[in-house]
C-alpha cells in the first residue's frame, strides 16, 4: 500500500512523538507492518502492532499542511471482557487542537468500570464537560473519556494525563492477562466506529475514493461485520 515517502517529508512535524512513544513503550507494542502513502499535499503513515496481551494496535498518522492527526485503537486479546484503548489526537491548525482518549468497550451501552481503573483514575470520572462531548455518551465510550480543546503550544500540558491513562490500561492488561483471539468480539464495535468516523470523506479527498474505501474497511475497521 502506498509509495516511498521522502524522509524529510515524514519528519516535517513530530508533535505527537512523546504521546506515541509512551504508548508503544509502556504497552510493549511490537511493530508488525508499516506503510506510507503520499498525495500531492498529504502524507499517510500506517502501522500495525501486537503485544503479549494485545491483539492489534492500528496506528494512523495524517499530515497535511498545518494538519497533524494521530489516531490509534489498541484492541486487547479476548476472553476477559476488556475495553479497547482509543485515541484521536488532532491538530487542524495552530489554534484548533482536539485531544480525545478513552476506554472504549466493544459491548454497546456498557457502563464500563473496573477496580484497577477506578483505583488509578477514579478522579477522572466525568472529567469532560458535556458540551464538548461530541460522541454518543455511554455507547462504546466511558465516563472516563478525556476530551480537550487547546492550541498547538498547549499540547504538552495534556501529556501527563495521557500517561496516566496509558499506565492504567497497562495495569489493566497485566491484571486481566487476556490470551484469546476471537475477532468476532469486535465486529459490532468496528461496525459502529465505521459508521461514526468521518475520516472516509477526508481521505477520499486526499487519496481518492478507492484507496479510502479500502483503507477504512480493511485497515481502520477490519473486524466490522460488513
C-alpha positions in Angstrom: 0.0 0.0 0.0 1.4 3.4 -0.9 4.7 4.7 -2.2 8.1 5.6 -0.7 7.9 8.9 1.1 10.9 11.2 1.3 12.2 11.1 4.9 12.2 14.9 5.2 8.5 15.0 4.5 7.8 12.3 7.1 9.8 14.3 9.7 8.3 17.7 8.8 6.3 17.7 12.1 6.5 15.5 15.1 4.1 17.0 17.6 2.7 13.7 18.8 6.0 11.8 19.2 6.0 11.8 23.0 2.4 10.5 23.1 3.1 7.8 20.6 6.4 6.7 22.1 5.0 6.5 25.6 2.1 4.3 24.3 4.3 2.0 22.4 6.9 1.7 25.1 4.5 1.1 28.1 2.2 -1.3 26.3 5.3 -3.1 24.9 3.9 -3.0 21.4 5.8 -4.8 18.7 5.6 -3.4 15.2 4.4 -6.0 12.6 3.7 -3.9 9.5 4.2 -0.4 8.2 3.3 1.5 5.1 3.3 5.1 3.7 1.2 6.8 1.2 1.5 10.3 -0.2 -0.6 12.6 -2.3 0.3 16.0 -3.7 -0.3 17.6 -0.3 -0.8 14.9 2.3 1.2 12.1 3.9 -0.3 9.0 5.5 1.7 6.7 7.8 0.2 3.4 8.9 1.5 0.8 11.4 0.2 -2.4 12.9 1.5 -3.6 16.3 0.8 -6.6 18.5 1.7 -7.3 22.1 1.6 -10.1 24.8 -2.0 -9.2 25.6 -2.7 -7.0 22.6 -4.5 -8.4 19.5 -3.5 -5.4 17.5 -2.9 -1.7 17.7 -3.5 0.0 14.4 -1.9 3.4 14.1 -2.6 6.1 11.5 -0.8 9.4 11.1 -2.0 12.0 8.6 -0.1 15.2 7.9 -1.3 17.9 5.5 -0.1 21.5 5.9 -0.9 22.5 9.4 -3.0 19.4 10.0 -1.3 16.6 12.0 -3.5 13.8 13.2 -2.6 10.8 15.3 -5.2 8.0 15.6 -4.9 4.6 17.2 -7.1 2.0 18.7 -5.5 -0.7 20.9 -7.5 -4.0 20.8 -6.8 -6.3 23.7 -6.8 -10.1 23.2 -10.2 -11.5 24.1 -11.7 -13.7 26.8 -11.6 -11.2 29.7 -14.3 -8.6 28.6 -11.9 -5.7 28.4 -12.2 -2.4 26.6 -10.1 -1.1 23.8 -7.9 2.0 24.4 -8.7 4.6 21.7 -7.3 8.0 20.9 -7.7 10.8 18.4 -5.0 13.5 18.8 -5.8 16.1 16.2 -4.1 19.4 15.3 -6.0 21.2 12.5 -4.1 24.4 12.8 -2.3 26.4 15.5 -5.4 27.5 17.4 -7.5 24.3 16.9 -6.3 21.2 18.6 -8.6 18.4 19.9 -7.4 15.6 22.1 -9.6 12.5 22.8 -8.7 9.3 24.6 -10.8 6.8 26.4 -11.5 3.2 27.3 -13.9 2.0 24.5 -15.7 -1.1 25.4 -16.9 -3.4 22.5 -20.2 -4.0 24.1 -22.9 -1.4 23.3 -24.2 0.8 26.1 -22.0 -0.9 28.7 -21.2 1.3 31.7 -17.5 0.3 31.8 -15.6 0.4 35.0 -13.1 -1.9 36.6 -11.4 -1.9 40.1 -8.0 -1.3 38.5 -9.2 1.7 36.5 -11.3 3.1 39.3 -8.3 2.9 41.7 -5.9 4.6 39.3 -8.2 7.1 37.6 -11.2 7.5 39.9 -10.7 11.2 40.0 -11.1 11.3 36.2 -14.7 10.1 36.1 -16.9 12.6 34.2 -13.8 14.9 33.7 -15.1 16.1 30.3 -17.7 18.8 30.0 -20.9 17.6 28.3 -20.9 20.5 25.9 -17.7 19.2 24.2 -18.7 15.5 24.2 -19.2 15.1 20.5 -19.6 11.3 20.8 -22.7 9.4 21.8 -22.4 9.3 25.5 -22.4 5.9 27.0 -22.2 3.9 23.8 -18.7 2.4 23.5 -17.4 5.5 25.3 -16.9 5.5 29.0 -17.3 8.1 31.8 -13.5 8.4 31.8 -13.5 9.9 28.3 -10.9 12.7 28.1 -11.8 15.5 25.5 -9.9 18.8 25.5 -9.6 21.7 23.1 -6.4 23.6 23.1 -3.7 25.3 21.0 -0.7 23.8 19.5 1.5 25.2 22.2 -0.7 23.7 24.9 -0.3 20.1 23.6 2.4 19.2 26.2 0.0 20.3 29.0 -2.1 17.2 28.5 0.8 14.7 28.2 0.8 13.7 31.9 -2.9 12.9 31.8 -2.4 10.8 28.7 0.4 9.0 30.5 -1.9 8.3 33.5 -4.4 6.7 31.1 -1.8 4.6 29.4 -0.4 3.4 32.7 -3.8 2.5 33.9 -4.5 0.5 30.8 -1.1 -1.2 31.1 -2.1 -2.3 34.7 -5.5 -3.5 33.5 -3.9 -5.7 30.8 -1.3 -7.0 33.4 -4.1 -7.8 35.8 -6.5 -9.5 33.3 -3.9 -11.1 31.1 -6.1 -11.8 28.1 -4.9 -14.5 25.7 -7.7 -15.4 23.2 -8.0 -14.3 19.5 -11.8 -14.1 18.9 -12.0 -11.2 16.5 -15.8 -11.5 16.3 -15.8 -9.9 19.8 -15.1 -6.6 17.9 -17.4 -6.9 15.0 -20.2 -4.7 16.3 -17.7 -2.2 17.7 -15.9 -1.8 14.4 -19.1 -1.5 12.6 -20.3 1.3 14.9 -17.0 3.1 14.6 -17.0 2.7 10.8 -20.4 4.4 10.7 -19.4 7.1 13.2 -16.0 8.1 11.9 -15.8 11.0 9.4 -12.4 10.0 8.1 -13.6 8.3 4.9 -14.6 11.6 3.2 -11.4 13.3 4.2 -9.3 10.5 3.0 -11.2 10.3 -0.3 -10.5 14.0 -0.9 -6.7 13.4 -0.4 -6.0 9.9 -1.7 -9.0 9.0 -3.9 -12.2 7.1 -3.3 -10.9 3.6 -4.0 -8.0 4.0 -1.7 -10.1 5.5 1.0 -12.7 2.7 1.0 -10.0 0.0 1.1 -8.2 1.7 3.9 -11.2 2.4 6.1 -12.7 -1.1 5.6 -9.5 -3.2 5.7 -7.2 -1.3 7.9 -9.1 1.0 10.3 -12.2 -1.1 10.9 -11.3 -4.6 9.6 -13.3 -6.5 12.2 -16.6 -4.9 11.2 -19.3 -7.3 10.0 -19.9 -5.9 6.6 
